[in-house]
Amino acid sequence: SEDPIRPEQIGVFVRDVERYRDALGRIFPRFGIDYFLDERRSVLAHPRVRLLLGALDVLLSSWRRSSVVSLLRNPLLGIAPAHVDLLENLSLEFGRDFERWYDSSDWEIYALPDRSRFTGVAGEVVQDPIELLDPDRPRDEAASRDGDEDDGPEVDEPMRERRPRSAADANERQRLDEIRRRVLLPLRRLERTWLSESWTGRLAADSLETLLREWVPELSAAAYEGVGGSGWDPAWDARVDEAMGTLLHELGDLWSDVPTQPEEVARSLREGLLVLRLGVTPMRQGQVLVADVQRSRVTGIRAAIIGGVNDGVFPRTVSDDP
């Protein structure tokens, strides 16, 4: 008798795998069918690619707040979302933006200066301007626009007291400064050296690769927590990492002796990564193959299911026009 057909001997062939992705993701798991999509995937969604493009975007935007915050939100940097939110809010509240992001000094963000409502040239407290304009006006009326609400403290009281810096405040400020120093200062050093020494394409590519290694020495499952999707795939990550290294090396070879600017390197890398599509991990035993009928080359299939058969679509009508 003939041996039973195993799952890996079953192939589902369609013209465009991408169009069936959502349906396969809903239906096959519902019936407990493990499957493998034989396709080439874009690398743009990979966190390491986003990290490289995010760093270049910070440089091209002259350290605009939105670009910096987007970079800090990359999950591979390991920064808690709450800390990024707090850093963004504080930068908005205290006007930290552009070159202040890579300021090597501490961010003094909790100390508010003592100041009185109005002071004279020598620093003495003077009268309320309303009283100066209308000395006969009652004090309570001068202090309140409506007459029934107090508009503020007495003249001789500080308008805002200095808030004591608690241990929690100091720890939080130190944590935020550590984030800035660990991520942003290395990027600033790269930018300053790049522009001052007129790097060639080779030196720029090598330095960008070194920066990525400094930020994320080794990828792991823990680094992918919160990324979403199917989680960490070591094989897919290795393919993306190898492809990025190859692209940087090719850029270095192409411009080995040519002085480059960040704008040129960013444009070339973005275009290269945009069209870069890689094959996914080979299928395992017990998986049904779902493949593109034009691209995939398979062997050992005993049962083939053809999806999307429609007149003029599959098989596709060949046009007589040149």
Secondary structure as GFF3:
##gff-version 3
##sequence-region A 1 322
A	DSSP	three_ten_helix	7	9	.	.	.	ID=ss1
A	DSSP	beta_strand	10	14	.	.	.	ID=ss2
A	DSSP	three_ten_helix	17	20	.	.	.	ID=ss3
A	DSSP	alpha_helix	21	30	.	.	.	ID=ss4
A	DSSP	beta_strand	35	38	.	.	.	ID=ss5
A	DSSP	beta_strand	40	42	.	.	.	ID=ss6
A	DSSP	alpha_helix	47	60	.	.	.	ID=ss7
A	DSSP	alpha_helix	65	72	.	.	.	ID=ss8
A	DSSP	three_ten_helix	75	77	.	.	.	ID=ss9
A	DSSP	alpha_helix	81	93	.	.	.	ID=ss10
A	DSSP	three_ten_helix	98	102	.	.	.	ID=ss11
A	DSSP	beta_strand	115	116	.	.	.	ID=ss12
A	DSSP	alpha_helix	129	133	.	.	.	ID=ss13
A	DSSP	alpha_helix	139	143	.	.	.	ID=ss14
A	DSSP	beta_strand	158	160	.	.	.	ID=ss15
A	DSSP	alpha_helix	167	179	.	.	.	ID=ss16
A	DSSP	pi_helix	180	184	.	.	.	ID=ss17
A	DSSP	alpha_helix	185	197	.	.	.	ID=ss18
A	DSSP	alpha_helix	201	215	.	.	.	ID=ss19
A	DSSP	three_ten_helix	222	224	.	.	.	ID=ss20
A	DSSP	alpha_helix	234	254	.	.	.	ID=ss21
A	DSSP	alpha_helix	262	275	.	.	.	ID=ss22
A	DSSP	beta_strand	277	279	.	.	.	ID=ss23
A	DSSP	beta_strand	288	292	.	.	.	ID=ss24
A	DSSP	beta_strand	303	306	.	.	.	ID=ss25
###
